[in-house]
Amino acid sequence: MFLLSDAALYNSFTCGSIWLSRCKVIYYTFFSWMYGFVGSCTNLAMVNSSWTQSHIEKMWKIPKLTKKVYPPCDTSGLQELPLGRSNKIPTFLSVAQFRPEKAHTLQLEAFSIALGKLEADSPRPKLQFVGSCRNKEDEDRLQKLKDKAIELRVEKDVEFYQNLMYKNLVRLLGGAIAGIHSMIDEHFGISVVEYIAAGAIPIGPRMDIVLEEDGHQTGFLASDANEYADAILQLLRMPERERLEMAEAARKRVSRFSEQRFYEDFKILQSYVFLSIEKRLILKIGGKVKDWRE
């Protein structure tokens, strides 16, 4: 009798769980529709990245009214760093909190693959992870990452820096030949902007801000461990002159993320909004067009 009651209770919770799950699906479907409907009524949508633009255009369905405005990033100090790098130990830098969506393990696996394909007489590179831990879960994740490095037998080539002071981060940025970023579906990757400002060639996911500048390549795009590994190898085999040219082209893109550029773009689009509202407030009365200000 006890077992039967126990089973009934379990089934009751299961049914309740299924019912709650269906309610959640209905709720989120309705909320998504409302979100899209309200967004479609806007005069203008400003987004901060290519990924956000794609998301908003899909949800709100107003592509002509969706404009990209990069947020202001003060990187003046990083731009003063020299573009030249030491050839003794090529360094790859990864700056991100130790959160699961940052995909640090993918970077570690890509680095391991690249080392396995690297010529024996080439300088052995280093991979430096810099990030902060918010809680015990992040600290455990960092430890697992260290264990993974041992498993891949690259622990001597990988360094971990937790809660590093900014001045020390700047020093590492100034010595890195490249910066790795692997989070997908991200609104805006500030670390990528810091890479290009400091002269570190960015290696990032597709739909990121690593785009050509005046027809010149500014970095590498990748989607899996093998593609990241290929990008790492290309940089290691690249002549210093070519790397400097790419770093210089990438640094030119930093102006797109300056405070001045943000204010200019914002003012232009703000004027467009006011003009659009003004046109809508012109009333047609008795066959005549009457301005709302009269």
Residue pairs with C-beta under 8 A, 6 or more apart in sequence:
32 59
35 59
36 59
36 60
36 61
39 45
39 56
39 59
39 60
39 62
40 60
40 61
40 62
42 60
42 62
42 65
43 65
43 273
43 276
43 277
44 65
44 67
44 269
44 272
44 273
44 276
45 56
45 60
45 62
45 65
45 66
45 67
46 67
46 68
46 69
46 266
46 269
47 53
47 56
47 66
47 67
47 68
47 69
48 68
48 69
48 70
48 71
48 187
48 188
49 68
49 70
49 186
49 187
49 188
49 189
49 208
49 209
50 68
50 207
50 208
50 209
51 185
51 186
51 187
51 207
51 208
52 187
52 188
53 66
53 68
54 207
56 62
56 66
57 63
57 66
60 66
67 269
69 262
69 265
69 266
69 269
70 188
70 209
70 256
70 257
70 261
70 262
70 265
71 188
71 257
71 262
72 257
72 258
72 259
72 261
72 262
72 263
73 190
73 193
73 194
73 197
73 254
73 257
73 258
74 258
74 259
75 193
75 194
75 197
75 198
75 254
75 257
75 258
77 170
78 170
78 173
78 194
78 197
78 198
79 197
79 198
79 251
79 254
81 170
81 173
81 174
81 198
81 199
82 174
82 199
83 199
83 244
83 247
83 248
83 251
84 240
84 244
85 91
85 175
85 176
85 177
85 199
85 240
85 243
86 175
87 123
87 240
88 123
89 123
89 124
89 125
89 126
90 123
90 125
90 126
90 177
90 235
90 236
91 125
91 126
91 127
91 128
91 172
91 175
91 176
91 177
92 111
92 125
92 126
92 127
92 128
92 176
92 177
92 178
92 179
92 180
92 203
92 232
93 128
93 130
93 172
93 173
93 176
93 178
93 179
93 180
93 195
93 200
94 104
94 107
94 127
94 128
94 129
94 130
94 131
94 179
94 180
94 181
94 182
95 130
95 131
95 169
95 173
95 179
95 181
95 191
95 194
95 195
96 102
96 104
96 130
96 131
96 181
96 183
96 191
97 131
97 132
97 133
97 134
97 138
98 104
98 129
98 131
98 132
98 133
98 138
98 139
98 141
98 142
98 145
98 162
99 134
99 138
99 141
100 141
101 183
102 131
102 182
102 183
103 182
103 183
103 184
104 129
104 131
104 141
104 145
104 182
105 145
105 148
106 182
106 224
106 225
106 228
107 127
107 129
107 180
107 182
107 228
108 127
108 145
108 148
108 149
108 152
108 154
108 158
109 152
109 225
110 180
110 222
110 225
110 226
110 227
110 228
110 229
110 232
111 125
111 127
111 154
111 157
111 158
111 229
111 232
112 152
112 153
112 154
113 225
113 226
113 229
114 125
114 229
114 230
114 232
114 233
114 236
115 124
115 125
115 154
115 157
117 229
117 233
118 124
118 125
118 233
118 236
122 236
122 237
123 236
124 157
125 157
125 232
125 236
126 157
126 158
126 159
127 154
127 157
127 158
127 159
127 180
128 158
128 159
128 160
128 161
128 172
128 176
129 145
129 158
129 159
129 160
129 161
130 161
130 164
130 169
130 172
131 142
131 161
131 162
132 138
132 162
132 163
133 139
133 141
133 142
133 162
133 163
142 160
142 162
145 160
146 155
146 160
149 155
149 158
161 168
161 172
164 172
170 198
173 179
173 194
173 195
173 198
173 200
174 198
174 199
176 195
176 198
176 200
177 200
177 201
177 235
177 243
178 195
178 200
178 201
178 202
178 203
178 232
178 235
179 191
179 192
179 194
179 195
179 198
179 200
179 201
179 202
179 203
180 203
180 204
180 228
181 189
181 191
181 192
181 195
181 202
181 203
181 204
181 205
181 208
182 204
182 205
182 222
182 228
183 189
183 205
184 205
184 207
186 205
186 208
188 209
189 204
189 208
189 209
192 202
192 204
192 208
192 209
192 210
193 209
193 254
193 257
195 201
195 202
195 250
196 202
196 218
196 219
196 247
196 250
196 251
196 253
196 254
197 251
197 254
199 247
199 250
199 251
200 247
201 218
201 219
201 220
201 235
201 243
201 246
201 247
201 250
202 208
202 210
202 218
202 219
202 220
202 250
203 210
203 219
203 220
203 221
203 222
203 228
203 231
203 232
203 235
204 210
204 219
204 220
204 221
204 222
205 221
205 222
205 223
206 221
206 222
206 223
208 221
209 253
210 218
210 219
210 220
210 221
211 218
211 253
212 218
212 249
213 249
213 250
213 252
213 253
214 249
214 252
216 245
216 246
216 249
217 246
217 249
218 246
218 249
218 250
218 253
219 246
219 250
220 231
220 234
220 235
221 227
222 228
222 230
222 231
235 243
238 246
255 261
278 292
281 291
281 292
282 289
282 290
282 291
282 292
283 289
283 290
283 292
284 290
